[in-house]
Amino acid sequence: MTEFETRQADWLSVGEAVRRTLEAASPLDPETVPLHEAWGRALAEAVEAGATLPPWDNSAMDGYAVHATDLEGASREKPVSLTVVGDIPAGGRAPRRLGQGEAVRIMTGAPMPPGADTVVRAEDTDAEAISGTVLVFSSQDRRRNIRPGGQDMVAGDEVLAPGTSLGSGQIGVLAAAGRRVVRVRRRPRVAILSNGDELANASEFD
């Protein structure tokens, strides 16, 4: 019967090899590059938001901005009738402060009008079957469907830390933070050396 000798492993594990390599390495010098050239680089600075985004409370639904107190008891059997006083498209602005008994047509992402604290989904209304008036059939959305300002970032807050690897998502954050250029680590120059008696010249395969 063949006998095999058990020997202690004399090679490094991958994890240990990586640890030793990283311990011996140091960050490369930083350089400033245009944002469109930063993909795949390592960030060399902390990045703070240059503005609050979104800058205002905005609608999370297409529907109608209203006062929650106006919806109390609304149902299919007993709808609430509100006067439509304006329209706010995405990127638009509120025409004025919303009064009691009034509604403003609003698109997803549009800024909430002052005074409104609720967005009623369009499907819970008659979509203005009579022009200038909207019937609301449900009170389930009271004080809902609003995204607060600053949900993405607040001016002055750190949004990316030094050492962050910059991919598509991080480039988008940098653009949203108002950065046109960014400090990153220089790209390393890498050489790969292969050796061993298992290697052969390409000519040996002719």
C-alpha positions in Angstrom: 0.0 0.0 0.0 1.3 3.4 -1.0 2.1 5.7 1.9 1.9 9.5 1.7 3.8 12.0 3.7 1.9 14.8 5.4 3.8 18.0 5.2 3.1 21.4 6.7 1.9 23.9 4.1 4.6 26.4 3.3 2.6 28.8 1.1 0.5 31.8 2.0 -3.2 31.9 1.9 -4.8 34.4 -0.4 -6.1 36.4 2.5 -2.6 36.6 4.2 -1.0 37.5 0.9 -3.4 40.4 0.4 -2.9 41.5 4.0 0.9 41.6 3.6 0.7 43.4 0.2 -1.7 46.1 1.6 0.5 46.6 4.7 3.5 47.3 2.4 1.5 49.7 0.1 0.8 53.4 0.6 -1.6 55.7 -1.2 -0.4 57.3 -4.4 -0.2 61.1 -4.7 -3.5 62.9 -5.5 -4.3 64.7 -8.7 -7.3 66.8 -9.8 -9.3 65.5 -12.8 -12.5 66.5 -14.5 -15.5 64.7 -13.2 -16.0 62.7 -16.4 -12.5 61.3 -16.1 -12.9 60.1 -12.4 -14.7 56.8 -13.1 -12.8 53.9 -11.6 -10.5 56.1 -9.5 -10.2 56.3 -5.7 -11.4 59.5 -4.1 -8.6 61.5 -2.4 -10.8 64.0 -0.5 -14.0 64.2 1.5 -16.8 65.6 -0.6 -19.6 67.7 1.0 -22.9 68.6 -0.6 -22.9 72.0 -2.1 -26.7 72.3 -1.9 -29.7 70.7 -0.3 -31.4 68.2 -2.6 -34.3 68.2 -3.1 -34.4 71.9 -2.0 -38.1 71.6 -1.0 -40.7 69.2 0.1 -42.1 67.5 -3.1 -44.8 65.3 -4.2 -44.2 61.5 -4.4 -47.3 61.0 -6.5 -49.3 62.4 -9.4 -52.4 63.8 -7.9 -53.7 66.8 -5.9 -52.0 68.7 -3.1 -54.5 69.4 -0.4 -55.1 70.1 3.4 -55.4 66.8 5.3 -58.2 68.3 7.4 -60.3 68.8 4.2 -60.3 65.0 3.6 -61.9 63.9 6.9 -64.7 61.4 6.2 -64.1 61.3 2.4 -65.5 58.1 0.7 -67.1 56.9 -2.5 -70.5 57.4 -0.9 -69.7 60.8 0.5 -66.9 62.4 -1.6 -65.2 65.7 -0.6 -65.4 68.4 -3.2 -62.4 70.8 -3.5 -61.8 73.8 -5.7 -58.8 73.3 -8.0 -56.8 76.6 -8.0 -53.7 75.7 -10.1 -51.3 73.2 -11.5 -47.7 72.4 -10.5 -45.7 70.4 -13.1 -42.4 68.8 -12.3 -39.9 71.7 -12.2 -42.8 74.2 -11.6 -43.7 76.4 -8.6 -46.8 76.8 -6.5 -49.0 79.7 -7.7 -49.7 80.7 -4.1 -50.5 79.5 -0.6 -53.2 76.8 -0.6 -56.3 77.7 1.3 -58.9 75.5 3.0 -61.2 73.7 0.6 -58.7 74.1 -2.2 -56.6 71.7 -4.2 -53.7 72.0 -6.6 -53.0 69.6 -9.4 -49.4 68.3 -8.9 -46.9 66.0 -10.6 -44.4 63.6 -9.1 -41.3 65.6 -7.9 -43.0 69.0 -8.1 -42.6 71.3 -5.0 -45.5 71.3 -2.5 -47.5 74.5 -2.3 -47.3 76.3 1.0 -50.1 75.2 3.4 -50.6 71.7 1.8 -49.7 68.7 3.9 -51.1 65.9 1.8 -51.1 64.6 -1.8 -54.1 62.6 -2.9 -53.4 60.1 -5.6 -55.2 60.8 -8.9 -56.9 57.4 -8.8 -58.7 58.3 -5.6 -60.4 61.3 -7.3 -62.7 61.9 -10.2 -59.8 63.6 -12.0 -61.9 66.8 -12.4 -64.9 65.4 -14.2 -66.3 68.9 -13.8 -63.5 71.4 -14.7 -62.2 73.4 -11.7 -63.6 71.0 -9.1 -62.1 67.6 -7.9 -64.0 65.0 -5.9 -61.9 63.0 -3.4 -63.2 59.5 -2.7 -60.8 58.5 0.2 -59.1 59.9 3.2 -56.4 57.2 3.3 -53.7 59.6 2.0 -54.0 62.2 4.8 -50.5 63.6 5.5 -48.9 61.1 3.1 -47.2 61.0 -0.3 -44.8 63.9 0.4 -41.0 63.5 0.2 -39.2 66.0 2.5 -36.6 68.4 1.3 -33.0 67.3 1.9 -33.9 63.6 1.6 -31.0 63.0 -0.9 -28.4 65.4 0.6 -28.2 68.4 2.9 -25.8 71.3 2.1 -22.5 70.8 4.1 -23.0 67.1 4.8 -20.3 64.7 3.8 -21.6 62.6 1.0 -18.5 60.6 0.0 -15.4 59.8 2.1 -11.8 59.7 1.1 -10.8 56.3 -0.4 -14.2 55.7 -2.0 -14.0 53.9 -5.3 -15.8 55.9 -7.9 -18.4 54.1 -10.0 -21.4 55.3 -11.9 -23.4 55.9 -8.7 -20.7 57.9 -7.0 -20.1 60.0 -10.1 -23.8 60.8 -10.0 -23.6 61.9 -6.4 -20.6 64.1 -7.2 -22.5 65.8 -10.0 -25.5 66.3 -7.7 -23.2 67.8 -5.1 -22.1 70.4 -7.7 -18.6 69.1 -8.4 -17.0 69.6 -11.8 -13.6 68.5 -10.8 -12.5 66.1 -8.1 -9.2 65.0 -6.4 -8.4 61.4 -6.8 -5.4 59.1 -6.4 -3.1 58.7 -9.4 -3.6 55.5 -11.3 -1.0 52.8 -10.3 1.4 51.3 -12.8 1.1 47.6 -12.6 3.5 44.9 -13.9 2.7 41.2 -13.9 5.6 38.7 -13.8 4.8 35.0 -14.4 7.3 32.3 -13.7 7.5 28.6 -13.1 8.7 25.5 -15.0 5.1 24.8 -16.1 5.4 27.7 -18.6 6.3 27.2 -22.2 7.3 29.4 -25.1 4.6 29.9 -27.7 7.0 28.4 -30.3 6.8 25.0 -28.6 3.2 24.6 -29.7 4.0 24.8 -33.4 
